[in-house]
Amino acid sequence: MMASKIPPPDAPMEALMQHSWEQITNTCPFNITHHPAISLPCGFGEGDRPIGLMLIAKHWQESTLYRIADAFERACNWQTVGAKKR
């Protein structure tokens, strides 16, 4: 799923709200079930838009997510991965 571009700061409230609601399908299931989740930037895709990696853990396993996120960030420079090699 490709997210739309973020509206500029002076965009009308309607445009800001529309953009916010587009993203809810990514997080809603985990908000409802109370599973810990984290999203990590992991590169750039079509149109030079950022790609996020969403990780989900079992209940009460936030520390697992933090360890995975730390390992990922140490292992790669996400800003150099993707459509346009930076």
PyMOL Python script that loads the backbone (N, CA, C, O; Angstrom):
from pymol import cmd

cmd.read_pdbstr("""\
ATOM      1  N   MET A   1       0.837  -1.166   0.000  1.00  0.00           N
ATOM      2  CA  MET A   1       0.000   0.000   0.000  1.00  0.00           C
ATOM      3  C   MET A   1       0.884   1.231   0.000  1.00  0.00           C
ATOM      4  O   MET A   1       1.748   1.376   0.865  1.00  0.00           O
ATOM      5  N   MET A   2       0.678   2.114  -0.955  1.00  0.00           N
ATOM      6  CA  MET A   2       1.456   3.336  -0.996  1.00  0.00           C
ATOM      7  C   MET A   2       0.667   4.453  -0.329  1.00  0.00           C
ATOM      8  O   MET A   2      -0.468   4.745  -0.704  1.00  0.00           O
ATOM      9  N   ALA A   3       1.280   5.059   0.648  1.00  0.00           N
ATOM     10  CA  ALA A   3       0.639   6.178   1.327  1.00  0.00           C
ATOM     11  C   ALA A   3       0.670   7.414   0.436  1.00  0.00           C
ATOM     12  O   ALA A   3       1.544   7.578  -0.415  1.00  0.00           O
ATOM     13  N   SER A   4      -0.299   8.262   0.662  1.00  0.00           N
ATOM     14  CA  SER A   4      -0.311   9.521  -0.082  1.00  0.00           C
ATOM     15  C   SER A   4       0.734  10.464   0.525  1.00  0.00           C
ATOM     16  O   SER A   4       1.213  10.253   1.639  1.00  0.00           O
ATOM     17  N   LYS A   5       1.066  11.488  -0.225  1.00  0.00           N
ATOM     18  CA  LYS A   5       2.030  12.455   0.281  1.00  0.00           C
ATOM     19  C   LYS A   5       1.419  13.235   1.438  1.00  0.00           C
ATOM     20  O   LYS A   5       0.215  13.488   1.467  1.00  0.00           O
ATOM     21  N   ILE A   6       2.255  13.607   2.376  1.00  0.00           N
ATOM     22  CA  ILE A   6       1.808  14.388   3.529  1.00  0.00           C
ATOM     23  C   ILE A   6       1.424  15.781   3.041  1.00  0.00           C
ATOM     24  O   ILE A   6       2.187  16.418   2.314  1.00  0.00           O
ATOM     25  N   PRO A   7       0.245  16.256   3.437  1.00  0.00           N
ATOM     26  CA  PRO A   7      -0.161  17.597   3.024  1.00  0.00           C
ATOM     27  C   PRO A   7       0.781  18.653   3.614  1.00  0.00           C
ATOM     28  O   PRO A   7       1.378  18.431   4.667  1.00  0.00           O
ATOM     29  N   PRO A   8       0.914  19.792   2.940  1.00  0.00           N
ATOM     30  CA  PRO A   8       1.774  20.851   3.470  1.00  0.00           C
ATOM     31  C   PRO A   8       1.182  21.427   4.763  1.00  0.00           C
ATOM     32  O   PRO A   8      -0.013  21.274   5.015  1.00  0.00           O
ATOM     33  N   PRO A   9       1.998  22.081   5.572  1.00  0.00           N
ATOM     34  CA  PRO A   9       1.518  22.622   6.854  1.00  0.00           C
ATOM     35  C   PRO A   9       0.331  23.578   6.718  1.00  0.00           C
ATOM     36  O   PRO A   9      -0.483  23.682   7.635  1.00  0.00           O
ATOM     37  N   ASP A  10       0.226  24.269   5.598  1.00  0.00           N
ATOM     38  CA  ASP A  10      -0.872  25.220   5.433  1.00  0.00           C
ATOM     39  C   ASP A  10      -2.090  24.612   4.732  1.00  0.00           C
ATOM     40  O   ASP A  10      -2.989  25.336   4.304  1.00  0.00           O
ATOM     41  N   ALA A  11      -2.115  23.291   4.618  1.00  0.00           N
ATOM     42  CA  ALA A  11      -3.251  22.607   3.976  1.00  0.00           C
ATOM     43  C   ALA A  11      -4.498  22.779   4.838  1.00  0.00           C
ATOM     44  O   ALA A  11      -4.399  22.935   6.055  1.00  0.00           O
ATOM     45  N   PRO A  12      -5.662  22.750   4.212  1.00  0.00           N
ATOM     46  CA  PRO A  12      -6.895  22.845   4.997  1.00  0.00           C
ATOM     47  C   PRO A  12      -7.046  21.645   5.927  1.00  0.00           C
ATOM     48  O   PRO A  12      -6.527  20.563   5.652  1.00  0.00           O
ATOM     49  N   MET A  13      -7.748  21.848   7.007  1.00  0.00           N
ATOM     50  CA  MET A  13      -7.947  20.795   8.012  1.00  0.00           C
ATOM     51  C   MET A  13      -8.524  19.536   7.373  1.00  0.00           C
ATOM     52  O   MET A  13      -8.153  18.427   7.759  1.00  0.00           O
ATOM     53  N   GLU A  14      -9.416  19.683   6.412  1.00  0.00           N
ATOM     54  CA  GLU A  14     -10.018  18.521   5.747  1.00  0.00           C
ATOM     55  C   GLU A  14      -8.947  17.640   5.094  1.00  0.00           C
ATOM     56  O   GLU A  14      -9.017  16.414   5.180  1.00  0.00           O
ATOM     57  N   ALA A  15      -7.970  18.255   4.449  1.00  0.00           N
ATOM     58  CA  ALA A  15      -6.892  17.487   3.799  1.00  0.00           C
ATOM     59  C   ALA A  15      -6.030  16.788   4.843  1.00  0.00           C
ATOM     60  O   ALA A  15      -5.617  15.648   4.632  1.00  0.00           O
ATOM     61  N   LEU A  16      -5.753  17.443   5.954  1.00  0.00           N
ATOM     62  CA  LEU A  16      -4.950  16.841   7.027  1.00  0.00           C
ATOM     63  C   LEU A  16      -5.673  15.638   7.629  1.00  0.00           C
ATOM     64  O   LEU A  16      -5.067  14.592   7.865  1.00  0.00           O
ATOM     65  N   MET A  17      -6.973  15.796   7.875  1.00  0.00           N
ATOM     66  CA  MET A  17      -7.746  14.699   8.454  1.00  0.00           C
ATOM     67  C   MET A  17      -7.860  13.529   7.483  1.00  0.00           C
ATOM     68  O   MET A  17      -7.768  12.374   7.898  1.00  0.00           O
ATOM     69  N   GLN A  18      -8.058  13.808   6.211  1.00  0.00           N
ATOM     70  CA  GLN A  18      -8.148  12.741   5.208  1.00  0.00           C
ATOM     71  C   GLN A  18      -6.866  11.917   5.206  1.00  0.00           C
ATOM     72  O   GLN A  18      -6.908  10.687   5.176  1.00  0.00           O
ATOM     73  N   HIS A  19      -5.737  12.597   5.236  1.00  0.00           N
ATOM     74  CA  HIS A  19      -4.451  11.895   5.245  1.00  0.00           C
ATOM     75  C   HIS A  19      -4.317  11.027   6.500  1.00  0.00           C
ATOM     76  O   HIS A  19      -3.838   9.896   6.423  1.00  0.00           O
ATOM     77  N   SER A  20      -4.733  11.544   7.635  1.00  0.00           N
ATOM     78  CA  SER A  20      -4.651  10.787   8.891  1.00  0.00           C
ATOM     79  C   SER A  20      -5.492   9.521   8.833  1.00  0.00           C
ATOM     80  O   SER A  20      -5.046   8.461   9.271  1.00  0.00           O
ATOM     81  N   TRP A  21      -6.697   9.619   8.299  1.00  0.00           N
ATOM     82  CA  TRP A  21      -7.588   8.466   8.239  1.00  0.00           C
ATOM     83  C   TRP A  21      -7.097   7.412   7.263  1.00  0.00           C
ATOM     84  O   TRP A  21      -7.433   6.237   7.414  1.00  0.00           O
ATOM     85  N   GLU A  22      -6.311   7.798   6.265  1.00  0.00           N
ATOM     86  CA  GLU A  22      -5.780   6.820   5.315  1.00  0.00           C
ATOM     87  C   GLU A  22      -4.850   5.829   6.005  1.00  0.00           C
ATOM     88  O   GLU A  22      -4.728   4.687   5.560  1.00  0.00           O
ATOM     89  N   GLN A  23      -4.208   6.237   7.059  1.00  0.00           N
ATOM     90  CA  GLN A  23      -3.203   5.411   7.722  1.00  0.00           C
ATOM     91  C   GLN A  23      -3.774   4.482   8.788  1.00  0.00           C
ATOM     92  O   GLN A  23      -3.068   3.593   9.263  1.00  0.00           O
ATOM     93  N   ILE A  24      -5.013   4.662   9.168  1.00  0.00           N
ATOM     94  CA  ILE A  24      -5.567   3.941  10.312  1.00  0.00           C
ATOM     95  C   ILE A  24      -5.632   2.427  10.107  1.00  0.00           C
ATOM     96  O   ILE A  24      -5.565   1.674  11.078  1.00  0.00           O
ATOM     97  N   THR A  25      -5.760   1.973   8.866  1.00  0.00           N
ATOM     98  CA  THR A  25      -5.862   0.526   8.645  1.00  0.00           C
ATOM     99  C   THR A  25      -4.575  -0.203   9.020  1.00  0.00           C
ATOM    100  O   THR A  25      -4.604  -1.411   9.259  1.00  0.00           O
ATOM    101  N   ASN A  26      -3.466   0.493   9.075  1.00  0.00           N
ATOM    102  CA  ASN A  26      -2.197  -0.124   9.466  1.00  0.00           C
ATOM    103  C   ASN A  26      -2.115  -0.374  10.965  1.00  0.00           C
ATOM    104  O   ASN A  26      -1.500  -1.349  11.397  1.00  0.00           O
ATOM    105  N   THR A  27      -2.719   0.483  11.751  1.00  0.00           N
ATOM    106  CA  THR A  27      -2.532   0.408  13.198  1.00  0.00           C
ATOM    107  C   THR A  27      -3.754  -0.058  13.974  1.00  0.00           C
ATOM    108  O   THR A  27      -3.620  -0.566  15.087  1.00  0.00           O
ATOM    109  N   CYS A  28      -4.922   0.104  13.415  1.00  0.00           N
ATOM    110  CA  CYS A  28      -6.164  -0.182  14.128  1.00  0.00           C
ATOM    111  C   CYS A  28      -6.229  -1.595  14.727  1.00  0.00           C
ATOM    112  O   CYS A  28      -6.614  -1.735  15.887  1.00  0.00           O
ATOM    113  N   PRO A  29      -5.868  -2.645  13.977  1.00  0.00           N
ATOM    114  CA  PRO A  29      -5.978  -3.994  14.563  1.00  0.00           C
ATOM    115  C   PRO A  29      -5.173  -4.152  15.854  1.00  0.00           C
ATOM    116  O   PRO A  29      -5.595  -4.857  16.770  1.00  0.00           O
ATOM    117  N   PHE A  30      -4.035  -3.505  15.922  1.00  0.00           N
ATOM    118  CA  PHE A  30      -3.168  -3.674  17.089  1.00  0.00           C
ATOM    119  C   PHE A  30      -3.579  -2.738  18.224  1.00  0.00           C
ATOM    120  O   PHE A  30      -3.326  -3.030  19.393  1.00  0.00           O
ATOM    121  N   ASN A  31      -4.203  -1.629  17.888  1.00  0.00           N
ATOM    122  CA  ASN A  31      -4.777  -0.776  18.928  1.00  0.00           C
ATOM    123  C   ASN A  31      -5.925  -1.502  19.617  1.00  0.00           C
ATOM    124  O   ASN A  31      -6.096  -1.403  20.832  1.00  0.00           O
ATOM    125  N   ILE A  32      -6.701  -2.226  18.838  1.00  0.00           N
ATOM    126  CA  ILE A  32      -7.859  -2.943  19.392  1.00  0.00           C
ATOM    127  C   ILE A  32      -7.423  -4.137  20.225  1.00  0.00           C
ATOM    128  O   ILE A  32      -7.972  -4.370  21.301  1.00  0.00           O
ATOM    129  N   THR A  33      -6.444  -4.898  19.745  1.00  0.00           N
ATOM    130  CA  THR A  33      -6.015  -6.100  20.466  1.00  0.00           C
ATOM    131  C   THR A  33      -4.973  -5.813  21.540  1.00  0.00           C
ATOM    132  O   THR A  33      -4.636  -6.689  22.335  1.00  0.00           O
ATOM    133  N   HIS A  34      -4.469  -4.593  21.561  1.00  0.00           N
ATOM    134  CA  HIS A  34      -3.460  -4.157  22.538  1.00  0.00           C
ATOM    135  C   HIS A  34      -2.116  -4.865  22.387  1.00  0.00           C
ATOM    136  O   HIS A  34      -1.352  -4.968  23.347  1.00  0.00           O
ATOM    137  N   HIS A  35      -1.830  -5.350  21.183  1.00  0.00           N
ATOM    138  CA  HIS A  35      -0.511  -5.926  20.928  1.00  0.00           C
ATOM    139  C   HIS A  35       0.503  -4.799  20.776  1.00  0.00           C
ATOM    140  O   HIS A  35       0.201  -3.784  20.147  1.00  0.00           O
ATOM    141  N   PRO A  36       1.688  -4.955  21.333  1.00  0.00           N
ATOM    142  CA  PRO A  36       2.712  -3.934  21.126  1.00  0.00           C
ATOM    143  C   PRO A  36       3.177  -3.953  19.668  1.00  0.00           C
ATOM    144  O   PRO A  36       3.339  -5.013  19.063  1.00  0.00           O
ATOM    145  N   ALA A  37       3.386  -2.761  19.125  1.00  0.00           N
ATOM    146  CA  ALA A  37       3.806  -2.639  17.730  1.00  0.00           C
ATOM    147  C   ALA A  37       4.765  -1.464  17.604  1.00  0.00           C
ATOM    148  O   ALA A  37       4.724  -0.515  18.387  1.00  0.00           O
ATOM    149  N   ILE A  38       5.620  -1.551  16.606  1.00  0.00           N
ATOM    150  CA  ILE A  38       6.553  -0.466  16.330  1.00  0.00           C
ATOM    151  C   ILE A  38       6.763  -0.395  14.816  1.00  0.00           C
ATOM    152  O   ILE A  38       6.790  -1.419  14.133  1.00  0.00           O
ATOM    153  N   SER A  39       6.908   0.801  14.316  1.00  0.00           N
ATOM    154  CA  SER A  39       7.167   0.990  12.896  1.00  0.00           C
ATOM    155  C   SER A  39       8.550   1.593  12.735  1.00  0.00           C
ATOM    156  O   SER A  39       8.896   2.586  13.376  1.00  0.00           O
ATOM    157  N   LEU A  40       9.335   0.968  11.862  1.00  0.00           N
ATOM    158  CA  LEU A  40      10.705   1.423  11.623  1.00  0.00           C
ATOM    159  C   LEU A  40      10.857   1.891  10.185  1.00  0.00           C
ATOM    160  O   LEU A  40      10.347   1.236   9.275  1.00  0.00           O
ATOM    161  N   PRO A  41      11.539   3.001   9.953  1.00  0.00           N
ATOM    162  CA  PRO A  41      11.842   3.363   8.570  1.00  0.00           C
ATOM    163  C   PRO A  41      12.838   2.355   8.018  1.00  0.00           C
ATOM    164  O   PRO A  41      13.804   1.996   8.691  1.00  0.00           O
ATOM    165  N   CYS A  42      12.602   1.898   6.786  1.00  0.00           N
ATOM    166  CA  CYS A  42      13.516   0.877   6.250  1.00  0.00           C
ATOM    167  C   CYS A  42      13.891   1.107   4.790  1.00  0.00           C
ATOM    168  O   CYS A  42      14.349   0.180   4.121  1.00  0.00           O
ATOM    169  N   GLY A  43      13.710   2.308   4.291  1.00  0.00           N
ATOM    170  CA  GLY A  43      14.135   2.599   2.936  1.00  0.00           C
ATOM    171  C   GLY A  43      13.170   3.514   2.219  1.00  0.00           C
ATOM    172  O   GLY A  43      12.280   4.109   2.827  1.00  0.00           O
ATOM    173  N   PHE A  44      13.362   3.616   0.912  1.00  0.00           N
ATOM    174  CA  PHE A  44      12.530   4.475   0.081  1.00  0.00           C
ATOM    175  C   PHE A  44      11.983   3.677  -1.088  1.00  0.00           C
ATOM    176  O   PHE A  44      12.676   2.827  -1.647  1.00  0.00           O
ATOM    177  N   GLY A  45      10.753   3.949  -1.453  1.00  0.00           N
ATOM    178  CA  GLY A  45      10.113   3.254  -2.550  1.00  0.00           C
ATOM    179  C   GLY A  45       9.796   4.183  -3.698  1.00  0.00           C
ATOM    180  O   GLY A  45      10.420   5.231  -3.868  1.00  0.00           O
ATOM    181  N   GLU A  46       8.819   3.780  -4.479  1.00  0.00           N
ATOM    182  CA  GLU A  46       8.390   4.544  -5.650  1.00  0.00           C
ATOM    183  C   GLU A  46       8.066   5.983  -5.261  1.00  0.00           C
ATOM    184  O   GLU A  46       7.448   6.239  -4.228  1.00  0.00           O
ATOM    185  N   GLY A  47       8.488   6.898  -6.094  1.00  0.00           N
ATOM    186  CA  GLY A  47       8.245   8.305  -5.801  1.00  0.00           C
ATOM    187  C   GLY A  47       9.083   8.820  -4.657  1.00  0.00           C
ATOM    188  O   GLY A  47       8.806   9.887  -4.110  1.00  0.00           O
ATOM    189  N   ASP A  48      10.107   8.069  -4.291  1.00  0.00           N
ATOM    190  CA  ASP A  48      11.013   8.444  -3.200  1.00  0.00           C
ATOM    191  C   ASP A  48      10.276   8.587  -1.864  1.00  0.00           C
ATOM    192  O   ASP A  48      10.667   9.377  -1.004  1.00  0.00           O
ATOM    193  N   ARG A  49       9.211   7.811  -1.714  1.00  0.00           N
ATOM    194  CA  ARG A  49       8.453   7.847  -0.464  1.00  0.00           C
ATOM    195  C   ARG A  49       9.038   6.854   0.527  1.00  0.00           C
ATOM    196  O   ARG A  49       9.482   5.775   0.135  1.00  0.00           O
ATOM    197  N   PRO A  50       9.043   7.208   1.807  1.00  0.00           N
ATOM    198  CA  PRO A  50       9.616   6.302   2.803  1.00  0.00           C
ATOM    199  C   PRO A  50       8.786   5.029   2.960  1.00  0.00           C
ATOM    200  O   PRO A  50       7.562   5.037   2.831  1.00  0.00           O
ATOM    201  N   ILE A  51       9.490   3.946   3.238  1.00  0.00           N
ATOM    202  CA  ILE A  51       8.853   2.656   3.498  1.00  0.00           C
ATOM    203  C   ILE A  51       9.036   2.347   4.978  1.00  0.00           C
ATOM    204  O   ILE A  51      10.123   2.517   5.531  1.00  0.00           O
ATOM    205  N   GLY A  52       7.963   1.893   5.608  1.00  0.00           N
ATOM    206  CA  GLY A  52       8.037   1.536   7.014  1.00  0.00           C
ATOM    207  C   GLY A  52       7.881   0.035   7.203  1.00  0.00           C
ATOM    208  O   GLY A  52       7.130  -0.619   6.480  1.00  0.00           O
ATOM    209  N   LEU A  53       8.586  -0.493   8.162  1.00  0.00           N
ATOM    210  CA  LEU A  53       8.489  -1.906   8.539  1.00  0.00           C
ATOM    211  C   LEU A  53       7.772  -1.948   9.877  1.00  0.00           C
ATOM    212  O   LEU A  53       8.295  -1.464  10.880  1.00  0.00           O
ATOM    213  N   MET A  54       6.582  -2.520   9.896  1.00  0.00           N
ATOM    214  CA  MET A  54       5.817  -2.590  11.136  1.00  0.00           C
ATOM    215  C   MET A  54       6.002  -3.958  11.761  1.00  0.00           C
ATOM    216  O   MET A  54       5.741  -4.983  11.131  1.00  0.00           O
ATOM    217  N   LEU A  55       6.450  -3.964  12.994  1.00  0.00           N
ATOM    218  CA  LEU A  55       6.674  -5.197  13.737  1.00  0.00           C
ATOM    219  C   LEU A  55       5.658  -5.300  14.867  1.00  0.00           C
ATOM    220  O   LEU A  55       5.347  -4.304  15.520  1.00  0.00           O
ATOM    221  N   ILE A  56       5.149  -6.483  15.094  1.00  0.00           N
ATOM    222  CA  ILE A  56       4.155  -6.742  16.119  1.00  0.00           C
ATOM    223  C   ILE A  56       4.705  -7.840  17.030  1.00  0.00           C
ATOM    224  O   ILE A  56       5.357  -8.776  16.566  1.00  0.00           O
ATOM    225  N   ALA A  57       4.438  -7.716  18.315  1.00  0.00           N
ATOM    226  CA  ALA A  57       4.912  -8.731  19.269  1.00  0.00           C
ATOM    227  C   ALA A  57       3.731  -9.283  20.073  1.00  0.00           C
ATOM    228  O   ALA A  57       2.610  -8.778  20.013  1.00  0.00           O
ATOM    229  N   LYS A  58       4.030 -10.320  20.809  1.00  0.00           N
ATOM    230  CA  LYS A  58       3.033 -10.888  21.719  1.00  0.00           C
ATOM    231  C   LYS A  58       2.766  -9.874  22.838  1.00  0.00           C
ATOM    232  O   LYS A  58       3.553  -8.960  23.081  1.00  0.00           O
ATOM    233  N   HIS A  59       1.643 -10.070  23.498  1.00  0.00           N
ATOM    234  CA  HIS A  59       1.325  -9.201  24.634  1.00  0.00           C
ATOM    235  C   HIS A  59       2.474  -9.196  25.646  1.00  0.00           C
ATOM    236  O   HIS A  59       3.076 -10.232  25.931  1.00  0.00           O
ATOM    237  N   TRP A  60       2.757  -8.036  26.168  1.00  0.00           N
ATOM    238  CA  TRP A  60       3.771  -7.819  27.208  1.00  0.00           C
ATOM    239  C   TRP A  60       5.197  -8.065  26.716  1.00  0.00           C
ATOM    240  O   TRP A  60       6.092  -8.291  27.531  1.00  0.00           O
ATOM    241  N   GLN A  61       5.428  -8.025  25.407  1.00  0.00           N
ATOM    242  CA  GLN A  61       6.770  -8.264  24.867  1.00  0.00           C
ATOM    243  C   GLN A  61       7.360  -7.014  24.203  1.00  0.00           C
ATOM    244  O   GLN A  61       8.049  -7.111  23.187  1.00  0.00           O
ATOM    245  N   GLU A  62       7.087  -5.851  24.779  1.00  0.00           N
ATOM    246  CA  GLU A  62       7.631  -4.611  24.238  1.00  0.00           C
ATOM    247  C   GLU A  62       9.151  -4.645  24.169  1.00  0.00           C
ATOM    248  O   GLU A  62       9.747  -4.118  23.230  1.00  0.00           O
ATOM    249  N   SER A  63       9.770  -5.259  25.158  1.00  0.00           N
ATOM    250  CA  SER A  63      11.239  -5.299  25.174  1.00  0.00           C
ATOM    251  C   SER A  63      11.788  -6.044  23.959  1.00  0.00           C
ATOM    252  O   SER A  63      12.864  -5.716  23.459  1.00  0.00           O
ATOM    253  N   THR A  64      11.047  -7.048  23.485  1.00  0.00           N
ATOM    254  CA  THR A  64      11.462  -7.755  22.266  1.00  0.00           C
ATOM    255  C   THR A  64      11.475  -6.803  21.083  1.00  0.00           C
ATOM    256  O   THR A  64      12.419  -6.800  20.292  1.00  0.00           O
ATOM    257  N   LEU A  65      10.434  -5.998  20.960  1.00  0.00           N
ATOM    258  CA  LEU A  65      10.380  -5.026  19.863  1.00  0.00           C
ATOM    259  C   LEU A  65      11.528  -4.026  19.941  1.00  0.00           C
ATOM    260  O   LEU A  65      12.129  -3.694  18.920  1.00  0.00           O
ATOM    261  N   TYR A  66      11.831  -3.555  21.118  1.00  0.00           N
ATOM    262  CA  TYR A  66      12.928  -2.591  21.272  1.00  0.00           C
ATOM    263  C   TYR A  66      14.260  -3.216  20.867  1.00  0.00           C
ATOM    264  O   TYR A  66      15.078  -2.561  20.221  1.00  0.00           O
ATOM    265  N   ARG A  67      14.483  -4.472  21.239  1.00  0.00           N
ATOM    266  CA  ARG A  67      15.734  -5.142  20.867  1.00  0.00           C
ATOM    267  C   ARG A  67      15.825  -5.335  19.349  1.00  0.00           C
ATOM    268  O   ARG A  67      16.884  -5.126  18.755  1.00  0.00           O
ATOM    269  N   ILE A  68      14.722  -5.730  18.732  1.00  0.00           N
ATOM    270  CA  ILE A  68      14.712  -5.914  17.278  1.00  0.00           C
ATOM    271  C   ILE A  68      14.940  -4.586  16.569  1.00  0.00           C
ATOM    272  O   ILE A  68      15.729  -4.509  15.628  1.00  0.00           O
ATOM    273  N   ALA A  69      14.253  -3.545  17.017  1.00  0.00           N
ATOM    274  CA  ALA A  69      14.408  -2.227  16.401  1.00  0.00           C
ATOM    275  C   ALA A  69      15.845  -1.739  16.530  1.00  0.00           C
ATOM    276  O   ALA A  69      16.404  -1.200  15.575  1.00  0.00           O
ATOM    277  N   ASP A  70      16.433  -1.918  17.676  1.00  0.00           N
ATOM    278  CA  ASP A  70      17.819  -1.510  17.891  1.00  0.00           C
ATOM    279  C   ASP A  70      18.766  -2.293  16.975  1.00  0.00           C
ATOM    280  O   ASP A  70      19.668  -1.713  16.370  1.00  0.00           O
ATOM    281  N   ALA A  71      18.559  -3.597  16.876  1.00  0.00           N
ATOM    282  CA  ALA A  71      19.419  -4.423  16.018  1.00  0.00           C
ATOM    283  C   ALA A  71      19.283  -4.006  14.556  1.00  0.00           C
ATOM    284  O   ALA A  71      20.283  -3.918  13.843  1.00  0.00           O
ATOM    285  N   PHE A  72      18.074  -3.752  14.111  1.00  0.00           N
ATOM    286  CA  PHE A  72      17.853  -3.340  12.727  1.00  0.00           C
ATOM    287  C   PHE A  72      18.546  -2.004  12.449  1.00  0.00           C
ATOM    288  O   PHE A  72      19.244  -1.860  11.445  1.00  0.00           O
ATOM    289  N   GLU A  73      18.355  -1.047  13.326  1.00  0.00           N
ATOM    290  CA  GLU A  73      18.952   0.271  13.113  1.00  0.00           C
ATOM    291  C   GLU A  73      20.475   0.230  13.147  1.00  0.00           C
ATOM    292  O   GLU A  73      21.130   1.006  12.451  1.00  0.00           O
ATOM    293  N   ARG A  74      21.038  -0.656  13.938  1.00  0.00           N
ATOM    294  CA  ARG A  74      22.498  -0.798  13.972  1.00  0.00           C
ATOM    295  C   ARG A  74      23.030  -1.518  12.733  1.00  0.00           C
ATOM    296  O   ARG A  74      24.158  -1.277  12.305  1.00  0.00           O
ATOM    297  N   ALA A  75      22.211  -2.405  12.159  1.00  0.00           N
ATOM    298  CA  ALA A  75      22.668  -3.240  11.046  1.00  0.00           C
ATOM    299  C   ALA A  75      22.607  -2.543   9.691  1.00  0.00           C
ATOM    300  O   ALA A  75      23.343  -2.915   8.776  1.00  0.00           O
ATOM    301  N   CYS A  76      21.750  -1.549   9.549  1.00  0.00           N
ATOM    302  CA  CYS A  76      21.622  -0.939   8.227  1.00  0.00           C
ATOM    303  C   CYS A  76      21.301   0.541   8.322  1.00  0.00           C
ATOM    304  O   CYS A  76      20.684   1.007   9.280  1.00  0.00           O
ATOM    305  N   ASN A  77      21.734   1.259   7.309  1.00  0.00           N
ATOM    306  CA  ASN A  77      21.393   2.668   7.192  1.00  0.00           C
ATOM    307  C   ASN A  77      20.211   2.759   6.243  1.00  0.00           C
ATOM    308  O   ASN A  77      20.395   2.765   5.026  1.00  0.00           O
ATOM    309  N   TRP A  78      19.010   2.830   6.777  1.00  0.00           N
ATOM    310  CA  TRP A  78      17.803   2.802   5.959  1.00  0.00           C
ATOM    311  C   TRP A  78      17.743   3.952   4.958  1.00  0.00           C
ATOM    312  O   TRP A  78      17.051   3.849   3.945  1.00  0.00           O
ATOM    313  N   GLN A  79      18.451   5.039   5.223  1.00  0.00           N
ATOM    314  CA  GLN A  79      18.411   6.196   4.336  1.00  0.00           C
ATOM    315  C   GLN A  79      19.134   5.966   3.013  1.00  0.00           C
ATOM    316  O   GLN A  79      19.021   6.769   2.087  1.00  0.00           O
ATOM    317  N   THR A  80      19.878   4.862   2.932  1.00  0.00           N
ATOM    318  CA  THR A  80      20.595   4.565   1.684  1.00  0.00           C
ATOM    319  C   THR A  80      19.927   3.444   0.896  1.00  0.00           C
ATOM    320  O   THR A  80      20.452   3.036  -0.140  1.00  0.00           O
ATOM    321  N   VAL A  81      18.802   2.943   1.348  1.00  0.00           N
ATOM    322  CA  VAL A  81      18.130   1.828   0.691  1.00  0.00           C
ATOM    323  C   VAL A  81      16.909   2.332  -0.073  1.00  0.00           C
ATOM    324  O   VAL A  81      16.141   3.148   0.435  1.00  0.00           O
ATOM    325  N   GLY A  82      16.741   1.842  -1.286  1.00  0.00           N
ATOM    326  CA  GLY A  82      15.495   2.149  -1.972  1.00  0.00           C
ATOM    327  C   GLY A  82      15.621   2.568  -3.412  1.00  0.00           C
ATOM    328  O   GLY A  82      16.648   2.388  -4.066  1.00  0.00           O
ATOM    329  N   ALA A  83      14.513   3.144  -3.881  1.00  0.00           N
ATOM    330  CA  ALA A  83      14.368   3.496  -5.291  1.00  0.00           C
ATOM    331  C   ALA A  83      15.527   4.354  -5.806  1.00  0.00           C
ATOM    332  O   ALA A  83      16.148   4.025  -6.817  1.00  0.00           O
ATOM    333  N   LYS A  84      15.801   5.413  -5.132  1.00  0.00           N
ATOM    334  CA  LYS A  84      16.947   6.249  -5.508  1.00  0.00           C
ATOM    335  C   LYS A  84      18.069   5.938  -4.538  1.00  0.00           C
ATOM    336  O   LYS A  84      17.951   6.206  -3.342  1.00  0.00           O
ATOM    337  N   LYS A  85      19.122   5.392  -5.028  1.00  0.00           N
ATOM    338  CA  LYS A  85      20.252   5.112  -4.144  1.00  0.00           C
ATOM    339  C   LYS A  85      20.825   6.442  -3.685  1.00  0.00           C
ATOM    340  O   LYS A  85      21.204   7.276  -4.508  1.00  0.00           O
ATOM    341  N   ARG A  86      20.886   6.636  -2.424  1.00  0.00           N
ATOM    342  CA  ARG A  86      21.303   7.931  -1.864  1.00  0.00           C
ATOM    343  C   ARG A  86      22.790   7.960  -1.643  1.00  0.00           C
ATOM    344  O   ARG A  86      23.325   8.966  -1.178  1.00  0.00           O
TER     345      ARG A  86
END
""", "prot")
cmd.dss("prot")
cmd.show_as("cartoon", "prot")
cmd.util.cbc("prot")
cmd.orient("prot")
